[in-house]
Amino acid sequence: MKTFIFLFALIMLSCASNNSGNSNAKVYVCHSKASIAYHKYENCRGLQVCSHKIVLETIDEAEMMGKKRCKICY
């Protein structure tokens, strides 16, 4: 049981460190009110329906706009 708890804590710590260092990474965002996600790749299938301007933003900026990670490219 102690080994399980240790491994679980190690995995959670690893996940937290992976997400915290990427807040300045650039992502692609469709500037539409209906858009709900930011994308890792410009050619992501989720951006194909965007009829507005696609711009590069930081992850922090995209999340401040209410965008979530794309389930296709992340």
Helices and strands as residue ranges (DSSP letters): H 2-20, E 26-30, E 37-39, G 45-47, E 54-58, H 59-64, E 68-69
